[in-house]
Amino acid sequence: MELDEQFKLAHLLLQERKCRVCGVEKNLIDGYYKTRKNVRLASSYSYECKECTIKRVCRKHRRKDPGPILWDYPDW
């Protein structure tokens, strides 16, 4: 591995990003999900931290209460 490649990798590991939702600055690798496979660029990570992503997905996919059943099987 060349010195240039090592420098790029070390710079990526130490990079931090500010979450667009909560505004907290977190480590890029530990705090964010990857959006592209097999790429080690900073642009391949999302701009929303893992905690905010989990909250959003749980909020959006929550089961809605169907309410009371308004029909019955007919009595024959």
GICOR-V808024 format. One record per backbone hydrogen bond with DSSP energy under -1.0 kcal/mol. CO is the residue of the C=O (numbers start at 1). NH is the residue of the N-H. If there is no record, write none. Layout:
# GICOR-V808024
co nh
CO NH
CO NH
This chain:
# GICOR-V808024
co nh
2 6
3 7
4 8
5 9
6 10
7 11
8 12
9 13
10 14
15 28
17 26
24 19
26 17
27 31
31 50
33 46
41 44
42 45
44 35
44 36
47 20
49 53
50 54
51 55
52 56
53 57
54 58
55 59
56 60
57 61
